[in-house]
Amino acid sequence: MDKQSLIQLIETGDMWTAESPAAFMLLYPFMVGYSQTSQHWGFGFKAVIVTTSHDYGRQLIDKADDLRVAKQLMYCYKQTGIGAKYELWQKYRQAALDSFHRLDSLDLSKLSGEEFAREYQDLVDVFSQQWAIPLILEGITFHTEQVTLPELRRQASQLNTRQVGEYFAALTQPEDISFAAKERQKFLGLCQAITAAGLGAKITSDFGIDDLARSYPKLHQQLINFQKEFYWVRNGYLYSRPIKVGDFWTLIKEEITTKSPEDIKREIEQLNNYTAITQERKQVVLKKLDLTDSLKLELEALGSFGHWQDERKEMNLRGNHYVGRFIDELAARTGLDYPLAALVLPNESAEVIKKGKSKWLPVLQKRHELSIAVVDNKGVWMFTGEDAQLINAALSKQAHAGVDLTMVEGMVASRGGKDSITGVARVVLNPHKDKFEKGEILITSMTRPEFVPLMRKAIAVVTNEGGITSHAAIVSRELNIPAIIGTGKATEVFKDGDIIELKLNHGRVQRINEHAIAGQTHDKGSNT
């Protein structure tokens, strides 16, 4: 796609945006995946725009195009199902996992420049392949908001706004727990085992991992096994840093010293019973409503899509670990800083290693300033320099149009048993750097797995992006905390320290006066 065609698309369209701190090469595999999506489905997005600038990335898709793709996807689900596509993805997923496993035993530092480039390219190829099929699910958000939810309101016109939101959330909740909840389930199980061994009372701040290894070798081995299984869960799009055994040990000590054994047992039971409770809740809601078979199938599809998106996210974080290893090795060999090494494509890496950073530094610095990638079914097209600046100006002009300075509206993903909640806003774009205190309201562009520790501290969550099957929606319902998602501009409207109110019957977030009581809640009714 040429520059003028792209600018025209931006100026005449209405883009939705997902954004986060990001390194280019941790975004590149899904860019390639987007270019392959239509080969599997027979339809796909006309264009996906990905911008990176100074370690921050954005993905943009036209809302009308998004809705078109989602309608085609929902039609496929209703007519033939998507089981065959899911099975093919499982094969690609396993191929990627096999590749990851092979790289575990490969010492990248011992490879020649050409061998390094081939291994890097092979990784990106297999990683991109498993991205291609489930990326079609990016189109589901606007279908949910503009088609499925309004149809539920029409067929269940006897319900009030709060009831529609509760029933919709219940009927679209995935029946399998998320990978974040699985990690939490096993983490709490380990905490329980440590307490049962009589270690709970002995834990102090100076009882280290070496003390555990000497005194409780079996528990130490369980911790090592847990770390091997879940070292990747806090990865993001900027850095990919495995969680170390000692880090998990610190979290375990904090958990055991701040929660009673009864609290831990209760949470484990809730997680163990999640699927049964979710299924039962769906059956209760369905018996109350007289819905058409078509709408029932559509609601079922959203639950299935949510589970698939969660599986896709797990693979994303796993794969980013290995891409990150190549970036680190390239930085070590060339002397490039990590952000610049993360701008080197696999097919460029051999030359960068051979000729050193001096020749490539001006090119990479220009890319770091601003790079714009446009993906269609023909490939990935890159823009830097003046062309990128012109494209970015068109994007910025659209992004800042019509921003209300006091209020945003979105979809209620979880009520948390409340009709409204008031608290202190905290805007977090980088969960590894930005401050967040327990009891605040988390405001962000979109949540990702590295946000889960913050979500556990939050009394509510508000996001710019996301639909009923998004990470924020699924995790907030698992945690039973209020969440309003897909507001579009929350991170621009609200500032740290603002006192805001979430009106959970209407999906509205409002800045209120400074005399409001932080943390005040107004409970009217209960969860379905």
C-alpha positions in Angstrom: 0.0 0.0 0.0 1.4 3.4 -1.0 1.6 6.5 1.3 -1.2 8.4 -0.3 -3.6 5.5 -0.3 -2.9 4.9 3.4 -3.4 8.6 4.3 -6.7 8.6 2.5 -7.8 5.4 4.4 -6.9 7.1 7.7 -8.7 10.4 6.8 -11.9 8.7 5.6 -12.1 6.0 8.2 -12.6 5.8 12.0 -9.8 3.8 13.6 -9.7 2.0 16.9 -6.4 1.7 18.7 -4.6 -0.7 20.9 -1.4 0.6 22.4 1.3 -0.3 24.9 5.1 0.0 25.5 6.6 -2.1 22.7 9.8 -3.1 20.9 9.4 -3.5 17.1 10.5 -7.1 16.8 8.1 -8.2 19.5 5.3 -6.9 17.3 6.7 -8.0 14.0 5.6 -11.7 14.2 1.9 -10.8 14.5 2.3 -8.3 11.6 3.4 -11.1 9.4 0.6 -13.2 10.8 -2.0 -10.6 9.7 -0.7 -10.8 6.2 -1.4 -14.5 6.2 -4.9 -14.4 7.8 -7.0 -14.2 4.7 -5.2 -17.3 3.3 -6.8 -19.4 6.0 -10.2 -17.8 6.2 -10.9 -16.4 2.7 -11.3 -12.9 4.2 -9.3 -10.6 6.4 -8.6 -7.0 7.2 -8.0 -4.6 4.4 -5.2 -2.9 6.3 -3.7 -3.0 9.8 -1.4 -0.2 10.9 1.3 -0.6 13.5 3.3 2.3 14.7 6.3 2.3 17.0 8.1 5.4 18.4 10.6 5.5 21.2 9.6 2.1 22.6 5.8 2.7 22.4 3.6 0.9 19.9 0.1 1.2 18.5 -2.1 -1.0 16.4 -4.9 0.6 14.4 -7.7 -1.0 12.4 -10.7 0.8 10.8 -13.8 0.1 12.8 -16.0 -0.5 9.7 -13.5 -3.0 8.4 -13.3 -4.6 11.8 -17.1 -5.0 11.8 -17.1 -6.5 8.3 -14.6 -9.1 9.3 -16.5 -10.0 12.5 -19.7 -10.5 10.6 -18.0 -12.9 8.2 -16.5 -14.7 11.1 -19.8 -15.0 13.0 -21.4 -16.3 9.7 -18.7 -19.0 9.5 -19.3 -20.0 13.1 -23.1 -20.3 12.6 -22.9 -22.1 9.2 -20.1 -24.6 9.5 -18.3 -23.9 12.9 -14.7 -23.1 13.2 -13.5 -26.4 14.6 -11.3 -27.2 11.5 -9.6 -23.8 11.8 -9.0 -24.4 15.5 -7.5 -27.8 14.9 -5.2 -26.5 12.2 -4.1 -23.7 14.6 -3.4 -26.4 17.3 -1.0 -28.0 14.8 0.7 -24.6 14.2 0.8 -24.0 17.9 2.5 -27.3 18.5 5.0 -26.6 15.8 5.9 -23.3 17.5 6.2 -25.0 20.9 8.5 -27.6 19.4 10.6 -24.8 18.0 10.7 -23.1 21.3 11.8 -26.3 23.0 14.6 -26.8 20.6 15.8 -23.3 21.2 16.0 -24.0 24.9 19.1 -26.1 24.3 20.7 -23.8 21.7 23.5 -21.5 22.7 22.9 -18.4 20.5 26.3 -17.0 21.3 28.1 -19.9 19.6 26.3 -19.4 16.2 27.9 -17.7 13.3 26.2 -14.5 11.9 24.6 -16.5 9.1 23.5 -19.3 11.4 22.1 -16.7 13.8 20.1 -15.0 11.0 18.7 -18.4 9.9 17.6 -19.4 13.4 16.1 -16.0 14.0 14.1 -16.1 10.7 13.0 -19.7 11.4 11.6 -18.6 14.8 9.8 -15.6 13.3 8.3 -17.8 10.6 6.9 -20.5 12.9 5.8 -17.9 15.4 4.0 -15.8 12.7 2.3 -19.0 11.4 0.6 -19.7 14.7 -0.5 -16.1 14.9 -2.2 -16.1 11.5 -5.5 -18.0 12.1 -6.6 -16.5 15.5 -5.8 -12.9 14.5 -9.2 -12.9 12.8 -10.6 -12.6 16.3 -9.5 -9.0 16.5 -12.7 -8.1 14.6 -15.1 -9.3 17.2 -15.3 -6.2 19.5 -17.4 -4.0 17.4 -19.7 -6.8 16.4 -20.3 -7.4 20.1 -21.1 -3.7 20.7 -23.1 -3.0 17.5 -24.8 -6.3 16.7 -24.9 -8.9 19.5 -25.5 -6.7 22.5 -28.3 -4.6 20.9 -30.0 -7.9 19.7 -29.9 -9.2 23.3 -31.5 -5.9 24.4 -34.2 -6.3 21.8 -35.0 -9.9 22.6 -34.9 -9.3 26.4 -36.6 -6.0 26.4 -38.1 -6.7 29.8 -34.7 -6.3 31.4 -33.1 -3.1 32.7 -29.7 -1.9 31.6 -28.0 -3.5 34.6 -29.6 -6.9 34.0 -28.7 -6.9 30.3 -25.1 -6.3 31.2 -25.0 -9.0 33.8 -26.7 -11.6 31.6 -24.6 -10.7 28.7 -21.4 -11.1 30.7 -22.6 -14.4 32.1 -23.5 -15.8 28.7 -20.3 -14.9 27.0 -17.9 -15.8 29.8 -15.4 -18.5 28.6 -16.0 -21.8 30.4 -12.3 -22.6 30.8 -10.2 -20.5 33.2 -7.6 -18.2 31.7 -3.9 -19.0 31.7 -3.4 -16.3 34.3 -6.0 -18.0 36.5 -4.2 -21.4 36.0 -0.9 -19.8 37.1 -2.7 -18.4 40.1 -4.3 -21.7 40.9 -0.9 -23.5 40.9 0.7 -20.6 42.8 -1.8 -20.8 45.6 -1.4 -24.6 45.6 2.3 -24.2 46.2 1.6 -21.6 49.0 -0.8 -24.2 50.6 1.8 -26.9 50.4 4.4 -24.7 52.1 2.0 -23.8 54.8 1.0 -27.5 55.3 4.7 -28.4 55.7 4.8 -26.1 58.8 7.0 -23.5 57.0 4.4 -20.8 57.0 5.1 -19.6 60.6 8.9 -19.6 59.9 8.8 -17.3 56.9 10.5 -14.0 57.5 11.9 -11.4 55.1 15.4 -13.0 55.5 14.4 -16.6 54.9 15.7 -16.9 51.4 15.6 -19.3 48.5 18.8 -21.0 49.7 17.3 -21.6 53.1 14.3 -23.2 51.4 16.6 -25.5 49.3 18.6 -26.6 52.4 15.7 -27.2 54.7 12.8 -28.2 52.4 14.4 -29.6 49.2 11.1 -31.1 47.9 9.3 -27.8 48.2 12.2 -26.1 46.6 12.0 -28.5 43.6 8.2 -27.8 43.4 9.0 -24.1 43.2 11.6 -24.8 40.4 9.1 -26.8 38.5 6.5 -24.0 38.9 9.0 -21.4 37.6 9.8 -23.6 34.5 6.1 -23.8 33.7 5.2 -20.1 34.2 8.4 -18.0 33.9 6.9 -16.2 30.9 3.6 -14.9 32.4 4.7 -11.3 32.9 6.2 -10.9 29.5 5.1 -7.9 27.4 5.7 -6.3 24.1 8.7 -4.2 25.2 10.9 -6.5 27.2 10.8 -10.3 27.6 12.3 -11.1 30.9 11.7 -14.5 32.6 10.5 -14.5 36.2 13.2 -16.1 38.3 12.8 -18.7 41.0 13.7 -16.1 43.7 11.1 -13.7 42.4 8.4 -16.3 42.7 9.7 -17.1 46.2 9.3 -13.4 47.2 5.7 -13.4 45.9 5.0 -16.6 47.8 6.3 -15.2 51.1 4.2 -12.1 50.6 1.1 -14.2 49.9 1.6 -16.4 53.0 2.3 -13.5 55.3 -0.6 -11.4 54.2 -3.4 -14.0 53.8 -4.7 -16.7 56.1 -4.7 -20.4 55.1 -8.5 -20.1 55.0 -8.3 -17.3 52.5 -5.9 -19.2 50.3 -8.1 -22.4 50.5 -11.2 -20.4 49.6 -9.6 -18.8 46.5 -8.3 -22.2 45.4 -11.8 -23.7 45.7 -13.3 -20.8 43.7 -10.8 -21.4 40.9 -11.3 -25.2 41.0 -15.1 -24.6 40.7 -14.9 -21.9 38.0 -16.0 -24.0 35.1 -18.9 -25.6 36.9 -20.1 -22.2 38.3 -19.8 -20.6 34.9 -21.8 -23.3 33.2 -24.5 -23.3 35.8 -24.8 -19.5 35.7 -25.3 -19.7 31.9 -28.0 -22.3 32.3 -29.8 -20.2 34.9 -29.7 -17.1 32.6 -30.8 -19.0 29.5 -33.9 -20.4 31.4 -34.9 -16.9 32.3 -34.8 -15.6 28.7 -36.6 -16.6 25.5 -33.8 -16.2 23.0 -33.7 -17.3 19.4 -31.3 -20.1 18.5 -29.3 -17.7 16.3 -28.6 -15.4 19.2 -27.8 -18.3 21.5 -25.2 -19.5 19.0 -23.8 -16.0 18.7 -23.4 -15.7 22.5 -21.8 -19.2 22.6 -19.4 -18.0 19.9 -18.2 -15.1 21.9 -17.4 -17.4 24.8 -15.4 -19.6 22.5 -13.6 -16.7 20.9 -12.7 -15.4 24.3 -11.1 -18.7 25.2 -9.2 -18.8 21.9 -7.9 -15.3 22.4 -6.6 -16.3 25.8 -4.8 -19.3 24.3 -3.4 -17.0 21.6 -2.2 -14.5 24.3 -0.4 -17.4 26.1 1.5 -18.3 22.9 2.3 -14.6 22.3 4.0 -14.3 25.7 5.8 -17.6 25.3 7.1 -16.7 21.8 8.1 -13.2 22.9 10.6 -14.8 25.3 12.5 -16.4 22.5 12.4 -13.4 20.2 13.7 -11.5 23.2 16.6 -13.9 23.5 17.6 -13.1 19.9 17.4 -9.3 20.5 19.5 -9.7 23.6 22.2 -11.7 21.8 22.2 -9.2 18.9 22.7 -6.4 21.3 25.5 -8.2 23.0 27.3 -8.9 19.8 27.0 -5.5 18.2 27.0 -3.1 21.2 23.6 -1.8 20.1 21.2 -0.8 22.9 18.3 -3.1 23.3 15.7 -0.7 21.7 17.8 -0.4 18.6 18.7 -4.1 18.4 14.9 -4.7 18.5 14.6 -2.8 15.2 16.8 -5.2 13.3 14.8 -7.6 11.1 16.0 -11.2 11.0 17.1 -11.0 7.4 19.3 -8.0 8.3 20.9 -9.5 11.4 23.8 -11.2 9.7 24.9 -8.0 8.0 24.6 -6.0 11.2 26.7 -8.6 13.1 29.3 -8.6 10.3 29.6 -4.9 9.7 28.9 -3.7 13.2 26.6 -1.0 14.5 28.4 2.1 12.9 26.9 1.6 9.5 23.4 0.7 10.8 23.1 3.2 13.6 21.6 6.1 11.5 19.1 3.7 10.0 18.1 2.2 13.3 17.9 5.6 15.0 15.5 6.8 12.3 13.4 3.7 12.9 13.4 4.3 16.6 12.2 7.8 16.1 9.1 6.6 14.2 8.4 3.5 12.2 5.0 2.7 10.6 4.2 -0.7 9.3 1.1 -1.3 7.1 -0.1 -4.9 6.7 -2.4 -6.2 4.0 -2.8 -9.6 2.4 0.3 -9.0 0.2 2.7 -8.3 3.0 4.2 -5.8 5.5 5.0 -2.4 4.1 7.4 -0.1 6.1 7.6 3.7 6.3 10.2 5.8 8.1 11.4 9.4 7.9 9.3 12.0 6.2 6.7 9.6 4.9 6.1 8.2 8.4 5.8 11.7 9.8 3.0 12.5 7.3 1.2 9.3 8.0 1.5 9.9 11.8 0.1 13.4 11.4 -3.0 12.0 9.8 -3.4 9.5 12.6 -2.9 12.1 15.3 -5.4 14.4 13.8 -8.1 11.7 13.9 -7.1 10.5 17.4 -7.6 13.8 19.1 -11.0 14.7 17.5 -13.9 15.2 19.8 -12.4 14.3 23.2 -14.7 15.0 26.2 -12.6 16.3 29.1 -14.7 15.0 32.0 -16.4 11.7 31.0 -16.1 8.6 28.9 -18.5 5.7 28.1 -17.8 2.1 27.4 -19.0 -1.5 28.0 -19.5 -2.9 31.4 -17.4 -6.1 31.4 -17.9 -6.8 35.1 -20.0 -5.1 37.8 -18.3 -6.8 40.7 -21.6 -6.8 42.5 -21.9 -3.0 42.5 -24.0 -0.3 40.8 -21.3 2.3 41.1 -17.9 2.8 42.7 -15.8 5.9 43.4 -12.1 6.1 43.8 -8.7 7.6 42.9 -7.7 7.2 39.3 -4.2 6.0 38.4 -3.1 6.0 34.7 -0.7 3.1 34.0 0.8 2.5 30.5 3.9 0.6 31.6 3.1 -1.8 34.5 6.8 -2.4 35.1 7.5 1.3 35.7 4.4 3.3 36.5 3.3 3.6 40.2 0.1 1.9 41.4 -1.2 1.7 44.9 -3.7 -0.9 46.4 -7.2 0.5 46.3 -6.9 2.7 43.3 -8.8 2.6 40.0 -6.6 1.3 37.2 -6.8 3.4 34.0 -5.0 2.0 31.0 -5.2 1.5 27.2 -5.7 -2.2 27.5 -4.6 -4.8 30.0 -2.2 -7.6 29.3 -0.9 -10.4 31.6 1.7 -8.3 33.1 -1.1 -6.1 34.5 -2.6 -8.9 36.6 -0.7 -8.0 39.8 -2.0 -4.5 39.4 -5.6 -5.7 38.7 -5.5 -7.7 42.0 -4.7 -4.4 43.8 -7.3 -2.3 42.0 -10.9 -1.6 43.1 -11.9 -1.2 39.5 -10.5 -1.2 36.0 -11.1 1.2 33.0 -9.6 0.7 29.6 -9.5 2.5 26.3 -9.8 -0.7 24.2 -11.3 -4.2 24.4 -14.5 -6.0 24.1 -16.4 -8.6 26.1 -13.8 -11.3 25.1 -10.7 -9.1 25.9 -8.1 -9.8 28.6 -9.5 -7.0 30.8 -13.0 -8.4 30.6 -12.1 -12.0 31.3 -9.7 -11.3 34.2 -11.9 -8.7 35.9 -14.8 -11.1 35.9 -12.5 -13.8 37.4 -11.4 -11.4 40.1 -15.0 -10.1 40.5 -14.0 -6.4 40.3 -15.8 -3.7 38.4 -14.6 -3.0 34.9 -15.7 -0.6 32.1 -13.8 -1.3 28.8 -13.6 0.1 25.4 -14.0 3.7 26.4 -11.7 5.0 23.7 -10.0 7.9 25.5 -9.9 7.2 29.3 -6.1 7.6 29.4 -6.4 11.0 27.8 -9.4 12.2 29.8 -8.3 11.2 33.3 -5.1 12.0 35.2 -3.4 10.5 38.3 -5.2 11.5 41.4 -8.6 12.4 39.8 -11.6 11.2 41.9 -13.8 9.3 39.4 -17.0 7.4 39.6 -17.9 4.3 37.6 -21.6 4.1 36.9 -21.9 0.4 36.3 -25.5 0.4 35.2 -24.7 2.7 32.3 -21.0 2.1 31.4 -20.1 5.7 32.3 -16.9 6.9 34.0 -17.1 10.5 35.3 -14.7 12.8 37.0 -16.4 14.2 40.1 -15.6 16.8 42.7 -12.6 16.6 45.0 -14.7 16.0 48.1 -15.8 12.5 47.0 -14.8 9.7 49.3 -12.2 7.5 47.7 -13.2 3.8 47.7 -16.9 4.6 48.5 -19.2 2.0 47.0 -22.9 1.8 46.5 -24.2 -1.7 46.4 -27.6 -2.4 45.0 -28.3 -5.9 44.0 -26.0 -8.8 43.4 -24.3 -10.7 40.7 -26.3 -13.1 38.5 
